[in-house]
Amino acid sequence: MIEIKAIPILQDNYVWALLPKNSNDAIIIDPGLAEPVTQFLQENNRKLTAILVTHHHWDHTDGIKTLVDAAQCPVYGPDSHAIPQVTHPLISGATISPCANGQLAVIAIPGHTEEHIGYQLLHQEQPILFCGDTLFSAGCGRLLGGTAEQLKHSLDMIKELPSSTLIYPTHEYTQANLTFAKAVMPNNRSVKDYTRWVAQQRNKHAITLPTTVARELALNPFMRCNDQEVVDAVKGHFSIDASDEQTIFTHLRLWKDHF
């Protein structure tokens, strides 16, 4: 089994550390900074055995070189010229075993960026997905290289995962996303209830992640583009007649961009 810990960096990023039990290995996902990761490894008596990358943005990659220089470990990630640090380029459908007790399946989840991938941690008590910036709790990533069609397809794929799947995004955006979700779905009881819990967590400077597929299906407007309340809100906000899910999703993302 593998324990998962969050390493906070920058203002609202999380670097995820995968810590196999009965081992001093550590797998690190999306290290935007090196120093907090190095400190975490030292404090937990762990050896860096692999780095996983979901996409090319600097706040997910800037710590790689320093960490690799010290640990001489492999770097797994998208096959992209924008991430020259990657030593093991991956495609969707691949399975990797970066440590003795950890196996991960690679899935393509583009939209935020064109080359974005996610990692499903296999053989755990609960299904687990590391989704980078594709999905956030109560929200999703901006379109910064990919398309709205790609992003919706990626979220539709995540919707089909088991409802108990634990989802580990890389940003603490939950509270802000819920404010938008409430504007789109003012009658959604799940949004109201979860907003209270998240406020309590953040008041204690506590993390609000991971989330689950079931939770996101209940309160994430980007996962509910067939919900009549979401459809009506988008049509009213933009004064449009179209109600197909892709049109609703595209306009919902545009609304959030300027919210």
Summary of the structure (lengths in Angstrom):
residues: 259
radius of gyration: 18.3
end to end distance: 41.1
largest distance: 58.6
contacts: 903
relative contact order: 0.11
helix: 36%
strand: 26%
